[in-house]
Amino acid sequence: MTVLRSHRQRAHRAEVDRTAAGRALVARRGQRHGGTSGDGGVVELVGGDGQQTPRHLEQQVADAKVAWHLYLMAQPVGVPEPMIEAVADTFFASFLDGWVADPDAIGAEHRAEYLRASRAAVPSIVADYRASAGIDVVHDRADRDAGRTLAMPVTVVQQDWGAALGYDAAALWGAWADDLEHRTTRSGHFMAEEAPAEVVADLRALLAR
């Protein structure tokens, strides 16, 4: 999952994360305050499965062939890390090979850099997923119980095979955001690489709302 926050034209922060089945691109306009946000000029672009990873663990909607890595990386410290590090390139390349609709969208240079960066960051990647199956679930439930929602406009772009897996991004994000726009895309998991024009158009439309 790629997270991009910018203040209009100025890039504020960029991170790389990885997600599971039913990829969706989620963009929010507003200023974040903890788990919710108010008014402002901040844009947050979340390219991922369109839901927080714990939802997959709670709803069991993803086929094991797609979501197996979530269960692996949710295990205690010291279990998944050495397993992944032993075959890091094979592990991370499996997502590039299996989740892309257009194999030419990610060239050899970008593929090599993706594998290099991922190989060097196995502990932090696993820790992030482990948190998604633990403390993040606790925080999500607390927000739901408190009735907290997202006040800013939200756009969700869902990979079309996510719907085929039984994942309803519009329903899930609709419970969190009153001002929601949702559509599906024919691209694969890596939307920004496979359909950059679509992503840019969606961001511009979000900024205009």
N, C-alpha and C positions, 0 to 999 in steps of 0.2 A: 504494500500500500504506500502510495506517495502522498505525503502531507505537505501542502504548500500554503503558508500564510503570508499575505502581503498587505501593505497599507497602500491601496491604490497601485501606483506604479512601482513602489519600493518593496523589494523582496524582504520579508522579515525573518522567515525561517523555512528550512526545507529538511525533511527527514525521509528515510526509506524504511518501509515496513513491508510485511508480506501478509497475504490474506488467504481465505479459503474459497469455497464454491460460491457461485451466484454473485460474481463481482459486480459492484456498482460504484459509480463515481458520485460522491456526495460533496456538494459545495454549499457553504453557508456564508451569509453576509451579516456582519454585525460585530460587536466587540465582546469577547469572551470574558466571563466572570465565573471562574470555577467550572462547573458542569453546564451552566446555562449562560446566556449572553443577552446583552441589551443592544442599544443602537450604536452605530459607529461605522467606520469605513473599513474595517478589517474584513478580508476575504479569506476563508479557510476552504481549501480544496482537499477532500479526502477521497483518494482513489482506492477502492478496496472492494469488499464484498457488500458494502452498503449497510452493514450492520456491525456492531462491535463483535469481536470474535466470540465472546462468551455466549452469544445468542445461538451459535452453532452447537455449543456444548449443551445448552439448555433445551433446545428444540429438536436436536438430533435430525436436522433436515438434510444434511449433506451426506451423500454416499461415501462409504469408507474409502473408496479409491481416490476421492478428492480431498477429504478432510482428515486423513490419517495423521498428517503432520501436527495437527492441533493437539491430538491426544498424546503424541510422542513428547512434544515440548511442554506439555502441562505436568510432566512427571518431576519428581524431586531433583534438586540440584545434584549434579554428578552422574545422573543417569543418561539423559539425552545428549548432553554436551559431547562426551567422548565418542558416542555412536555417530553423531553427525560429523564431527571433526575428522573421523577416520575416512569418510567418503564425502567430504564437503562438496567438491565439484559435482559429483553425481547427484547428491541430494538437491542442491540448488538448481542445477541444470534441468532436473526433472520438471520443475515448475515452468521454466522457459520453454521446454519442449512440449509439455502437455497442456498448457493454458493459453497458448497463443493461437489466434485464428490465422494470422498472416506471418509465416515464418521469416519473411524478409523484413518485417518491421523492426527487428532487433538484429543489427549487423554484428559481425564478428568482433569488432572493437568494443562495442557496448556490451556484448555478451561477456567478453573476457573481463571487463571492468566490473560488471555485476558479480561475477563469480569471485574475483579477487576481493572485492569489498565484503561480500558475504562470508567468504572463507575466513577473513580476518576478524569478523565480528560475531562468531558463533555464540559465545557466552551472552552477549547483550541481546542478540536476537531471541535466543531461547528464554532469557529472563523476561523479555517483553511478552512473549506468548504465555509464559507461566503466570505472569500477573493478570493477563486477560482471562485466565481460567480461575483466578483467585480473587485478589483484592479488587480488581476491576468489576467483577460481578457484585461484590458487596456494595461498591459505590453506586453502580447502576441501580441496584434494588433500592438503595436509600433515596436516590433521586426519584424513582418511580413512586415509592411510598410517600414521599413529600410532595408529589404532584408537580415536580419541576419539569419544565418544557423548554424548548429552544424558541426564543422570541424572534430571532432573525429569520429572513427568508432562507429556505433550504431547497436545493435542487438535487435530485437523486437520478443518476443515469445508471441503469442496471443492465448488466450483461444478459443477453437473452436466454442463455442456457441456465442462468440462475433461476428463472421462472420455471424452467423445465424440471429443476430439482425440487420444486415445491417451496421455494423461498420467495416470499412476497415482500419485496423491499418497500413498496408504497404503503402497505399496511403497517409495517414495523416503524418506519420513519414518520408515518402519519400520526402515530401515537405520541411522538416526541415534538413534532413541529406542526403548527396550524397553517403556516404559509408554506405549502409544499408543492413542488412540481416534480413529476416523475416521468421518465421515459426509458425505453430499452434501446440498446445499441447492438449491432451485429458484430462488433469487434470482440476480440478475446479478452483475456484477463488484463492485459497491459494496455489500457485504453489510451493513455497519453501518447504512447509510442505507436499504437495501431490506428488511432483515429484522432490525431491532434487537432484537425480542423473542427471536429465535433466538440471536443473539449473546450476549445477557445470560444466557440459560439455559445456554448452553455454558460461559460463564465461571464461573457459579455451580457447575456440575457439576465443572469443573476444580478449583476451590478446595476442593471437598469431597473430592477424591481424596487 
